[in-house]
Structure formats: C-alpha cells, structure tokens
Amino acid sequence: MKKTKTKVVLLLVGLVGLVTIVGIQFGMRQPEPSFEGKSLSEWLATLQYSHTPKDLQASNAVYQMGTNILPFLRPMFHAHDSRFELMVKKWLSKQRLLKFNFIPANEKRERASRACRVLGPKAQKYLPELTAMLDSTNSVTAWCGYVAICDVKPGAQGIPELIRALTNGSSQVRWVAASRLGKFREANSAIPWLSKCLEDPDAQVRLYAMKSLLELKADQSLVYPQIVSALNDTNANVRLQLVFQLGTLGSNALPLKPMITERLHDTDASVRNAAQQALKNLEGL
C-alpha cells in the first residue's frame, strides 16, 4: 500500500513538472506555421537532408512556409535542458502509464539549422546561433551548424565562419572547412589558421590544410616541409591521399613535380598509381 502511494506521489510530481515545462515552452505561443495540414514541428521532425522522397517533401514544405517560420526557430536555437527537466524526463521515460516524446536541446538546434539551410541567405539573422553550434562538443550538432552556415552565407562571405570551424572538436568539420577555404582567393586571412592545422592530430585535416595553403599560394617554406614529411609518412594511406590531392592542384602543383615523381618508386602500389596519374595531369600544363 505504501509503495503504491509513493508511486502515485512520484507520478503526480512528474506530471506537475511536465506541465510546468510545457507551460513555459508553449504557453502564450502563437500557432506554428503549417503546410498541407502539418505544423512546422512535424515537418522539421522528418527533415534530415537525406534526399529521400519523404525528406524532399519536408524540405519543400519548409521552403513554402518561408520566412514565416523564422520567429519559431529562435526558441529551438536557444533550447536548454535544465537538470530539473532532465530528471523529470528520465523519470517519465521509465513509467508505463503515459508516453512522452521529448526532444533534447541539441536535436532542437539541429532541426532549426536544417530549416535555415532550406531558407539560405533569408536566415542570416541566425548566423550567430549557427556559428555558436561550431563550438558544440556534439559532433552532429557542430556539423549541422557548419553545413547550414555554408548555405546561409554562401561563397567567400562565409570565410570568417570557416576559419572558426578550423578549431572545432570534430575532425570532419575541421578538414571540410580546411578544404573549402582553398577555393576562395579572398581567403588569405585564413593562411595563419590553416598553418596551425598542419600540426593537427588528424591526418585528413593536415592533408587538406596543405592543399588549401598551396591553392592560396602560401609561403613555400611553410608548406613544403610538411609535404615532404607527409610523402614519407609510414602510413601508405596518408601518402596516397596527399599524392592524389597534389594531382588536383593544376599549375600550383608544378613546383612539386620532383616530389611526386619520387612516389613512382613508392613501396605501395596504390601510391605509385596515384603518382602516375598526378604526373599525367601535369603533363598537359
């Protein structure tokens, strides 16, 4: 009997907490924009940028709702899971009487960032929030922030944010940002930051930083020692990746032709083949 009363009390406390949370989050809120009978939240729940028919339908729905959705993204970007909320959510997830679908704060930010991707430059008001996502320790959140920035602030406009991405905790974010910076001749301000990436613990980050520095025509004395080191790396994949990247540089790779030629005698067949192809690419220049 005593245990039953305790469970009832705990359930009531949990429900009071839930009502408080829901009241704070949704009370006095305007109705969300909708499309074809589904609310913004429902569409965002299926928007994953996976390019499936269901995903494309969600993307089109967000696009059709347009800038009307912008005010509703702010609470998602600034969502925060307090200790009390997490405690209530954890407890409620264990009971069987009622079912609740809780969305963690990180996932809310990710959904909001995907909506910004759909809207592109029209969502520039949320650049500070997207940029803040680059500092997340959650690699998925950081990645969502990065790709959204590329769509919201396309081209060379996004160079400051790309530079910031070079210090992200996710190696995927760092190497993609390093690679992208080399595409913009206006990115000379990124050279000092790309130079720091030459010491990155991740090989992919180092390789793409080298490539971008060469594309930006950075000081050879800065880049060449790193290239020599990477071409003599004990890991064949590191050598292969670098030779392949050098082969895509066009005329910027001509001064490196002797280094590439040496790889024709590499102990690894895949590296030798990559060197042969890279030199073939340079023959017509």
C-alpha positions as CSV (number, residue, x, y, z in Angstrom):
1,M,0.0,0.0,0.0
2,K,2.8,2.4,1.0
3,K,4.7,1.6,-2.2
4,T,1.6,2.3,-4.3
5,K,1.1,5.7,-2.6
6,T,4.8,6.5,-3.3
7,K,4.4,5.7,-7.0
8,V,1.3,7.9,-7.2
9,V,3.0,10.8,-5.5
10,L,6.0,10.5,-7.8
11,L,3.8,10.3,-10.8
12,L,1.9,13.5,-9.7
13,V,5.2,15.3,-9.1
14,G,6.4,14.2,-12.5
15,L,3.2,15.4,-14.1
16,V,3.4,18.7,-12.3
17,G,6.9,19.1,-13.6
18,L,5.9,18.2,-17.1
19,V,3.0,20.7,-17.0
20,T,5.4,23.4,-15.8
21,I,7.9,22.7,-18.6
22,V,5.2,22.5,-21.3
23,G,3.6,25.7,-19.9
24,I,6.9,27.6,-20.1
25,Q,7.7,26.3,-23.5
26,F,4.4,26.5,-25.2
27,G,2.2,28.8,-23.2
28,M,1.1,32.0,-24.8
29,R,2.8,30.9,-28.0
30,Q,1.4,31.8,-31.4
31,P,0.3,28.8,-33.5
32,E,3.1,27.5,-35.7
33,P,3.0,28.0,-39.5
34,S,1.7,24.9,-41.3
35,F,1.7,23.4,-44.7
36,E,-0.7,20.8,-46.1
37,G,-2.2,20.2,-42.7
38,K,1.1,19.6,-40.8
39,S,2.8,22.0,-38.4
40,L,6.4,23.3,-38.7
41,S,7.5,21.0,-35.9
42,E,6.0,18.0,-37.7
43,W,7.8,18.8,-40.9
44,L,11.1,19.5,-39.1
45,A,10.9,16.1,-37.4
46,T,11.3,14.5,-40.8
47,L,13.8,16.9,-42.4
48,Q,17.2,15.2,-42.4
49,Y,18.8,16.2,-45.7
50,S,18.9,12.6,-46.7
51,H,17.3,13.3,-50.1
52,T,14.7,10.6,-49.7
53,P,11.2,11.4,-51.1
54,K,9.9,12.0,-47.6
55,D,12.8,14.3,-46.8
56,L,12.4,16.3,-50.0
57,Q,8.7,16.7,-49.2
58,A,9.7,18.1,-45.8
59,S,12.2,20.4,-47.4
60,N,9.6,21.7,-49.8
61,A,7.2,22.3,-47.0
62,V,9.7,24.4,-45.1
63,Y,10.5,26.3,-48.2
64,Q,6.8,27.0,-48.9
65,M,6.3,28.3,-45.3
66,G,9.3,30.6,-46.0
67,T,10.4,33.4,-43.6
68,N,7.2,33.0,-41.6
69,I,9.0,30.2,-39.7
70,L,11.9,32.4,-38.5
71,P,10.4,33.6,-35.2
72,F,9.7,29.9,-34.3
73,L,13.3,28.9,-34.8
74,R,14.7,31.1,-32.0
75,P,13.4,29.0,-29.1
76,M,14.8,26.0,-30.8
77,F,18.3,27.5,-31.1
78,H,18.2,28.7,-27.5
79,A,16.8,25.5,-26.0
80,H,18.5,24.3,-22.8
81,D,17.9,21.1,-20.9
82,S,18.0,22.1,-17.2
83,R,18.8,19.5,-14.5
84,F,15.2,19.5,-13.4
85,E,13.9,18.9,-16.9
86,L,16.4,16.0,-17.5
87,M,15.4,14.5,-14.2
88,V,11.7,14.7,-15.0
89,K,12.2,13.4,-18.5
90,K,14.3,10.5,-17.2
91,W,11.7,9.5,-14.7
92,L,8.8,9.8,-17.1
93,S,10.6,7.7,-19.7
94,K,10.7,4.8,-17.1
95,Q,6.9,4.8,-16.3
96,R,4.4,3.0,-18.4
97,L,1.2,4.9,-17.7
98,L,1.9,7.7,-20.2
99,K,4.1,8.1,-23.2
100,F,6.0,11.3,-23.9
101,N,8.2,12.3,-26.8
102,F,11.0,14.5,-25.5
103,I,13.3,16.3,-27.9
104,P,16.8,17.1,-26.5
105,A,18.1,20.6,-26.8
106,N,20.9,19.6,-29.2
107,E,18.4,18.0,-31.6
108,K,16.2,21.1,-31.5
109,R,19.1,23.2,-32.6
110,E,19.9,20.7,-35.3
111,R,16.4,20.8,-36.6
112,A,16.4,24.6,-36.6
113,S,19.7,24.6,-38.5
114,R,18.3,22.4,-41.2
115,A,15.4,24.8,-41.6
116,C,18.0,27.6,-42.1
117,R,19.6,25.5,-44.8
118,V,16.4,25.4,-46.7
119,L,15.9,29.2,-46.4
120,G,19.5,30.0,-47.3
121,P,20.5,33.7,-47.0
122,K,17.0,34.6,-45.8
123,A,18.0,33.0,-42.5
124,Q,21.1,35.2,-41.9
125,K,19.7,36.6,-38.7
126,Y,20.6,33.2,-37.1
127,L,24.2,33.3,-38.2
128,P,25.4,33.9,-34.5
129,E,23.4,30.8,-33.4
130,L,24.7,28.7,-36.2
131,T,28.3,29.8,-35.5
132,A,27.8,29.0,-31.8
133,M,27.0,25.5,-32.9
134,L,30.6,25.1,-34.1
135,D,31.7,25.1,-30.5
136,S,29.5,22.2,-29.6
137,T,31.1,19.1,-28.2
138,N,28.4,17.1,-30.0
139,S,29.9,16.3,-33.5
140,V,26.4,16.1,-35.1
141,T,25.4,19.5,-33.8
142,A,28.7,21.0,-34.9
143,W,28.3,19.5,-38.4
144,C,24.7,20.8,-38.7
145,G,25.9,24.2,-37.8
146,Y,28.7,24.1,-40.3
147,V,26.7,23.0,-43.4
148,A,23.9,25.5,-42.5
149,I,26.5,28.3,-42.5
150,C,27.7,27.3,-45.9
151,D,24.1,27.7,-47.3
152,V,23.1,30.7,-45.3
153,K,26.3,32.6,-46.0
154,P,27.5,31.1,-49.3
155,G,30.8,31.5,-51.1
156,A,33.6,33.8,-49.8
157,Q,31.2,35.6,-47.5
158,G,31.5,32.7,-45.0
159,I,35.3,32.8,-44.7
160,P,35.2,34.1,-41.1
161,E,32.9,31.3,-40.0
162,L,35.0,28.7,-42.0
163,I,38.1,29.9,-40.1
164,R,36.3,29.4,-36.8
165,A,35.4,25.9,-37.9
166,L,39.1,25.0,-38.2
167,T,39.2,24.8,-34.4
168,N,36.1,22.7,-34.0
169,G,36.3,19.5,-31.9
170,S,35.0,17.4,-34.8
171,S,37.8,16.4,-37.3
172,Q,35.2,16.1,-40.1
173,V,34.2,19.7,-39.6
174,R,37.9,20.8,-39.5
175,W,39.0,19.0,-42.7
176,V,36.0,20.0,-44.7
177,A,36.4,23.7,-43.6
178,A,40.2,23.4,-44.4
179,S,39.4,22.1,-47.9
180,R,36.7,24.7,-48.6
181,L,38.9,27.6,-47.7
182,G,41.3,26.8,-50.5
183,K,38.5,27.5,-53.0
184,F,38.4,31.2,-52.3
185,R,41.3,33.5,-53.4
186,E,40.0,36.0,-50.9
187,A,40.9,33.6,-48.1
188,N,44.4,34.9,-47.4
189,S,43.3,35.8,-43.9
190,A,42.9,32.0,-43.3
191,I,46.6,31.2,-44.0
192,P,47.8,31.5,-40.4
193,W,44.9,29.3,-39.2
194,L,45.5,26.7,-42.0
195,S,49.2,26.7,-41.0
196,K,48.2,25.7,-37.5
197,C,46.2,22.9,-39.0
198,L,49.5,21.4,-40.3
199,E,50.0,20.2,-36.8
200,D,46.5,18.8,-36.4
201,P,46.4,15.3,-34.9
202,D,44.1,14.1,-37.7
203,A,45.8,13.3,-41.0
204,Q,42.8,14.3,-43.1
205,V,42.9,17.8,-41.6
206,R,46.6,18.1,-42.3
207,L,46.3,17.0,-45.9
208,Y,43.5,19.4,-46.8
209,A,45.2,22.2,-45.0
210,M,48.3,21.6,-47.1
211,K,46.3,21.5,-50.3
212,S,44.5,24.8,-49.4
213,L,47.7,26.5,-48.5
214,L,49.1,25.6,-51.9
215,E,46.0,26.8,-53.6
216,L,46.2,30.1,-51.8
217,K,49.9,30.2,-52.7
218,A,51.2,30.5,-49.2
219,D,54.9,30.7,-48.4
220,Q,56.6,27.6,-49.8
221,S,58.9,27.4,-46.8
222,L,55.8,27.0,-44.6
223,V,54.2,24.2,-46.6
224,Y,56.9,22.2,-48.3
225,P,58.5,20.7,-45.2
226,Q,55.1,19.4,-44.2
227,I,54.5,17.9,-47.7
228,V,57.9,16.2,-47.6
229,S,57.1,14.8,-44.2
230,A,53.6,13.6,-45.3
231,L,55.0,12.0,-48.5
232,N,57.4,10.0,-46.3
233,D,54.8,9.1,-43.8
234,T,54.8,5.4,-42.6
235,N,51.1,5.2,-43.3
236,A,50.5,4.5,-47.0
237,N,47.1,6.0,-46.9
238,V,48.5,9.3,-45.9
239,R,51.0,9.2,-48.8
240,L,48.2,8.2,-51.2
241,Q,45.8,10.9,-50.1
242,L,48.4,13.6,-50.4
243,V,49.6,12.5,-53.9
244,F,46.0,12.4,-55.0
245,Q,45.4,15.9,-53.7
246,L,48.5,17.2,-55.3
247,G,47.3,15.8,-58.6
248,T,44.2,18.0,-58.4
249,L,46.1,21.3,-57.9
250,G,46.8,22.0,-61.6
251,S,49.6,24.5,-62.2
252,N,50.0,25.1,-58.5
253,A,51.5,21.6,-58.3
254,L,54.2,22.1,-61.0
255,P,56.9,23.0,-58.4
256,L,56.1,19.8,-56.6
257,K,56.6,17.6,-59.7
258,P,60.0,16.2,-58.5
259,M,58.4,15.2,-55.1
260,I,55.5,13.5,-57.0
261,T,58.0,11.7,-59.3
262,E,59.7,10.2,-56.3
263,R,56.5,8.4,-55.4
264,L,56.7,6.4,-58.6
265,H,59.0,4.2,-56.6
266,D,56.8,4.0,-53.5
267,T,56.6,0.6,-51.8
268,D,52.8,0.8,-52.1
269,A,51.2,0.1,-55.5
270,S,48.3,2.4,-54.9
271,V,50.6,5.3,-54.1
272,R,52.6,4.6,-57.3
273,N,49.4,4.6,-59.4
274,A,48.3,7.8,-57.8
275,A,51.7,9.4,-58.6
276,Q,51.5,8.2,-62.2
277,Q,48.0,9.8,-62.6
278,A,49.1,13.0,-60.9
279,L,52.1,13.4,-63.2
280,K,49.8,12.6,-66.2
281,N,47.5,15.5,-65.1
282,L,50.6,17.8,-65.0
283,E,51.9,16.9,-68.5
284,G,49.3,19.0,-70.3
285,L,50.0,22.2,-68.3
